[in-house]
């Protein structure tokens, strides 16, 4: 079950962040879609409900939400990124290099690899994030 705008607003408030009308507009956009959206698309959609919102406010709000673990940044090919609600549970992403479509998937058994990397580097690995890149079925059909 995905978080609601109200739940995200409560989390922001709990962590001492003001709940401005602009931030609420960003929360509404993020929770209203199951899609991964670019900051520019979030800005465009939020501006429809909150005409005085600025792109800087969108970026700052996204940074705060990501820092709190409420949303995830998905890195796309060509250095771009998009954002989506953080899923409850352990999930990763498939990213289409043709159209940019992003699909979440569950499950990855990287335990042995993570242990080997920790042993080789001395790092205490706390988390990981996996993104796989390829062509979605629709882009494969288009050739």
Backbone as numpy.savetxt, mean C-alpha at the origin, in Angstrom:
# Nx Ny Nz CAx CAy CAz Cx Cy Cz
-11.04 -9.10 6.31 -11.88 -7.92 6.31 -11.00 -6.68 6.31
-11.27 -5.76 5.43 -10.49 -4.55 5.30 -10.91 -3.52 6.35
-10.00 -2.62 6.68 -10.28 -1.56 7.64 -11.18 -0.50 7.00
-11.99 0.13 7.82 -12.85 1.21 7.35 -12.16 2.55 7.56
-12.70 3.60 6.94 -12.16 4.94 7.12 -12.22 5.34 8.58
-13.30 4.93 9.26 -13.46 5.24 10.68 -12.35 4.58 11.51
-12.04 3.31 11.20 -10.98 2.61 11.92 -9.62 3.26 11.70
-9.35 3.66 10.46 -8.08 4.33 10.18 -8.01 5.67 10.90
-9.14 6.40 10.92 -9.19 7.69 11.61 -8.92 7.51 13.10
-9.49 6.46 13.69 -9.25 6.17 15.10 -7.79 5.88 15.37
-7.15 5.15 14.46 -5.72 4.84 14.61 -4.88 6.12 14.53
-5.21 7.00 13.58 -4.48 8.27 13.48 -4.62 9.06 14.77
-5.85 9.15 15.25 -6.13 9.90 16.48 -5.39 9.30 17.67
-5.41 7.98 17.78 -4.72 7.28 18.86 -3.23 7.61 18.87
-2.66 7.79 17.68 -1.22 8.09 17.57 -0.93 9.59 17.56
-1.93 10.41 17.88 -1.71 11.84 18.05 -1.79 12.69 16.80
-2.32 12.15 15.71 -2.43 12.92 14.47 -3.80 13.57 14.38
-3.83 14.80 13.88 -5.09 15.52 13.70 -5.89 14.90 12.56
-7.19 14.89 12.72 -8.09 14.35 11.69 -8.72 15.50 10.92
-7.93 16.07 10.03 -8.43 17.18 9.22 -9.38 16.65 8.14
-10.13 17.55 7.56 -11.04 17.18 6.48 -10.25 16.58 5.31
-9.06 17.11 5.05 -8.23 16.61 3.96 -7.77 15.17 4.24
-7.35 14.91 5.46 -6.93 13.55 5.81 -8.10 12.58 5.74
-9.26 13.04 6.18 -10.45 12.18 6.10 -10.78 11.84 4.64
-10.58 12.81 3.74 -10.83 12.56 2.31 -9.89 11.49 1.78
-8.63 11.51 2.19 -7.66 10.49 1.78 -8.08 9.13 2.32
-8.47 9.08 3.59 -8.91 7.82 4.20 -10.11 7.24 3.46
-11.04 8.10 3.08 -12.23 7.65 2.36 -11.86 7.04 1.02
-10.95 7.68 0.30 -10.53 7.15 -1.01 -9.86 5.80 -0.84
-8.95 5.69 0.10 -8.19 4.45 0.28 -9.10 3.29 0.68
-10.07 3.57 1.55 -10.93 2.48 2.03 -12.08 2.17 1.09
-12.36 3.05 0.13 -13.49 2.85 -0.78 -13.16 1.92 -1.94
-11.90 1.57 -2.11 -11.51 0.76 -3.25 -10.63 -0.40 -2.80
-10.68 -1.48 -3.52 -9.79 -2.60 -3.25 -8.55 -2.51 -4.11
-8.42 -1.43 -4.86 -7.32 -1.26 -5.80 -6.10 -0.64 -5.12
-4.97 -0.80 -5.78 -3.76 -0.08 -5.41 -3.81 1.21 -6.21
-3.67 2.34 -5.53 -3.78 3.64 -6.19 -2.49 4.43 -6.05
-2.14 5.16 -7.09 -0.99 6.04 -7.03 -1.36 7.27 -6.20
-0.37 7.97 -5.66 -0.68 9.20 -4.93 -1.46 10.21 -5.79
-1.14 10.29 -7.07 -1.85 11.21 -7.97 -3.31 10.82 -8.12
-3.60 9.51 -8.19 -4.98 9.06 -8.31 -5.73 9.28 -7.00
-5.08 9.05 -5.88 -5.70 9.32 -4.58 -6.03 10.81 -4.48
-5.11 11.65 -4.89 -5.31 13.10 -4.89 -6.50 13.48 -5.77
-6.55 12.92 -6.98 -7.65 13.25 -7.91 -9.00 12.88 -7.31
-9.08 11.69 -6.73 -10.35 11.23 -6.15 -10.71 12.02 -4.89
-9.72 12.31 -4.06 -9.99 13.05 -2.82 -10.41 14.48 -3.11
-9.85 15.06 -4.17 -10.17 16.44 -4.53 -11.64 16.60 -4.92
-12.26 15.54 -5.40 -13.68 15.60 -5.76 -14.54 15.89 -4.53
-14.15 15.37 -3.36 -14.90 15.60 -2.12 -14.34 16.73 -1.28
-13.08 17.05 -1.51 -12.40 18.06 -0.70 -11.56 18.93 -1.63
-12.18 19.91 -2.28 -11.48 20.71 -3.31 -10.22 21.44 -2.84
-10.11 21.71 -1.54 -8.95 22.45 -1.06 -7.78 21.55 -0.63
-7.86 20.25 -0.93 -6.77 19.35 -0.57 -5.58 19.60 -1.49
-4.39 19.46 -0.95 -3.17 19.62 -1.74 -2.46 18.29 -1.91
-1.68 18.16 -2.96 -0.95 16.93 -3.22 0.05 16.64 -2.09
0.63 17.68 -1.52 1.56 17.50 -0.41 0.87 16.85 0.79
-0.36 17.27 1.05 -1.14 16.68 2.14 -1.39 15.20 1.88
-1.66 14.85 0.64 -1.88 13.45 0.28 -0.61 12.65 0.58
0.53 13.13 0.11 1.80 12.42 0.35 2.11 12.30 1.84
1.90 13.37 2.59 2.18 13.32 4.03 1.26 12.32 4.73
-0.01 12.32 4.35 -0.96 11.39 4.95 -0.60 9.96 4.61
-0.22 9.70 3.36 0.20 8.36 2.96 1.43 7.92 3.73
2.38 8.82 3.92 3.59 8.49 4.68 3.25 8.11 6.12
2.34 8.86 6.74 1.93 8.57 8.12 1.24 7.21 8.18
0.30 6.98 7.26 -0.44 5.71 7.26 0.49 4.53 7.03
1.48 4.70 6.15 2.44 3.62 5.89 3.32 3.38 7.12
3.76 4.46 7.76 4.59 4.35 8.96 3.85 3.60 10.07
2.55 3.81 10.15 1.73 3.13 11.17 1.34 1.71 10.76
1.69 1.32 9.53 1.37 -0.03 9.05 -0.07 -0.20 8.62
-0.77 0.91 8.40 -2.19 0.85 8.01 -2.37 0.69 6.51
-1.38 1.11 5.75 -1.38 0.92 4.30 -0.02 0.36 3.91
0.04 -0.21 2.72 1.30 -0.74 2.18 1.65 0.01 0.91
2.93 0.27 0.77 3.43 0.86 -0.47 3.83 -0.30 -1.38
3.32 -0.28 -2.59 3.65 -1.31 -3.57 4.55 -0.67 -4.62
5.75 -1.19 -4.73 6.70 -0.65 -5.70 6.41 -1.25 -7.06
6.29 -0.40 -8.05 6.03 -0.83 -9.40 7.28 -0.65 -10.25
7.25 -1.23 -11.42 8.35 -1.09 -12.35 8.52 0.39 -12.70
9.67 0.79 -13.09 10.01 2.16 -13.48 10.05 3.11 -12.28
10.20 2.57 -11.06 10.36 3.41 -9.88 9.10 4.02 -9.32
7.95 3.73 -9.89 6.70 4.28 -9.39 6.21 3.42 -8.22
5.25 3.93 -7.49 4.64 3.14 -6.43 3.18 3.53 -6.26
2.46 2.63 -5.64 1.06 2.87 -5.33 0.82 2.44 -3.90
-0.38 2.71 -3.41 -0.71 2.39 -2.03 -2.03 1.63 -1.97
-2.16 0.79 -0.96 -3.40 0.07 -0.69 -3.47 -0.22 0.80
-4.66 -0.52 1.25 -4.82 -0.89 2.65 -3.94 -2.07 2.98
-3.35 -2.05 4.14 -2.56 -3.18 4.59 -3.51 -4.32 4.91
-3.25 -5.46 4.35 -4.08 -6.63 4.61 -3.75 -7.19 5.98
-4.76 -7.73 6.59 -4.52 -8.43 7.84 -3.96 -9.79 7.47
-2.90 -10.15 8.12 -2.26 -11.41 7.78 -1.04 -11.17 6.91
-0.41 -12.23 6.52 0.85 -12.19 5.78 0.55 -12.33 4.28
0.81 -11.28 3.50 0.51 -11.30 2.07 1.64 -10.64 1.29
1.67 -10.96 0.00 2.67 -10.41 -0.90 1.98 -10.00 -2.20
2.76 -9.48 -3.16 2.15 -8.94 -4.37 2.77 -9.48 -5.66
1.90 -9.68 -6.64 2.29 -9.93 -8.02 2.01 -8.63 -8.76
2.97 -8.14 -9.52 2.79 -6.88 -10.24 2.98 -7.13 -11.72
1.98 -6.74 -12.54 2.08 -6.92 -13.99 2.97 -5.83 -14.56
3.99 -6.23 -15.31 4.90 -5.27 -15.93 4.30 -4.65 -17.19
3.17 -5.20 -17.63 2.50 -4.63 -18.80 1.54 -3.52 -18.44
0.56 -3.83 -17.57 -0.51 -2.87 -17.27 -0.41 -2.29 -15.86
0.47 -2.85 -15.02 0.60 -2.35 -13.65 -0.39 -2.93 -12.67
-1.25 -3.84 -13.11 -2.21 -4.48 -12.22 -1.45 -5.19 -11.10
-1.97 -5.08 -9.89 -1.33 -5.68 -8.73 -2.30 -6.63 -8.05
-1.82 -7.83 -7.73 -2.65 -8.84 -7.10 -1.93 -9.32 -5.84
-2.68 -9.39 -4.74 -2.10 -9.94 -3.52 -2.18 -11.45 -3.52
-1.20 -12.08 -2.89 -1.27 -13.52 -2.69 -0.75 -13.84 -1.29
-1.21 -14.94 -0.77 -0.81 -15.38 0.55 0.23 -16.48 0.44
0.96 -16.64 1.49 1.84 -17.78 1.60 3.17 -17.62 0.90
4.19 -17.84 1.63 5.54 -17.95 1.08 6.36 -18.59 2.18
7.04 -19.63 1.86 7.86 -20.26 2.87 9.31 -19.89 2.60
9.69 -18.77 3.14 11.06 -18.28 2.98 11.88 -18.50 4.25
11.39 -19.33 5.14 12.05 -19.53 6.43 13.52 -19.88 6.29
13.83 -20.86 5.44 15.23 -21.29 5.28 16.08 -20.16 4.72
15.56 -19.44 3.74 16.31 -18.33 3.15 16.54 -17.22 4.18
15.50 -16.87 4.94 15.64 -15.83 5.94 16.64 -16.21 7.02
16.63 -17.46 7.43 17.60 -17.93 8.43 19.02 -17.86 7.87
19.18 -18.25 6.61 20.51 -18.22 5.99 21.02 -16.78 5.87
20.15 -15.87 5.45 20.55 -14.47 5.31 20.89 -13.89 6.68
20.09 -14.19 7.70 20.37 -13.70 9.05 21.71 -14.23 9.54
21.97 -15.50 9.29 23.22 -16.12 9.72 24.42 -15.49 9.01
24.29 -15.24 7.72 25.40 -14.68 6.93 25.67 -13.22 7.26
24.62 -12.48 7.58 24.78 -11.03 7.75 24.79 -10.56 9.19
24.31 -11.41 10.11 24.21 -11.00 11.50 22.97 -10.18 11.79
22.14 -9.97 10.77 20.90 -9.21 10.96 19.88 -10.04 11.73
19.08 -9.38 12.54 17.90 -10.00 13.13 16.74 -9.56 12.23
16.27 -10.44 11.39 15.23 -10.09 10.42 13.89 -10.04 11.13
13.22 -8.90 11.01 11.96 -8.69 11.70 10.75 -8.86 10.80
10.93 -8.65 9.51 9.81 -8.73 8.58 10.38 -8.84 7.17
9.54 -9.18 6.23 9.95 -9.18 4.84 8.76 -8.84 3.96
9.08 -8.53 2.73 8.09 -8.07 1.78 8.49 -8.61 0.43
7.60 -9.35 -0.20 7.92 -10.00 -1.47 7.04 -9.46 -2.58
7.65 -9.06 -3.66 6.93 -8.64 -4.86 7.49 -9.41 -6.04
6.60 -9.99 -6.80 6.98 -10.72 -8.00 6.47 -9.94 -9.20
7.28 -9.87 -10.26 6.92 -9.12 -11.46 6.77 -10.07 -12.63
5.78 -9.82 -13.46 5.55 -10.63 -14.65 4.36 -10.08 -15.43
3.87 -10.84 -16.36 2.73 -10.42 -17.19 1.46 -11.12 -16.71
0.38 -10.33 -16.52 -0.91 -10.89 -16.13 -1.51 -11.62 -17.33
-2.53 -12.44 -17.11 -3.14 -13.19 -18.22 -3.63 -12.29 -19.37
-4.21 -11.14 -19.04 -4.71 -10.24 -20.09 -3.57 -9.70 -20.95
-2.47 -9.31 -20.34 -1.32 -8.80 -21.09 -0.66 -9.92 -21.89
-0.67 -11.14 -21.38 -0.12 -12.27 -22.13 -0.92 -12.50 -23.40
-2.24 -12.38 -23.29 -3.10 -12.57 -24.48 -2.87 -11.48 -25.52
-2.63 -10.26 -25.05 -2.40 -9.13 -25.97 -1.06 -9.25 -26.69
-0.17 -10.08 -26.11 1.12 -10.31 -26.73 2.08 -9.25 -26.38
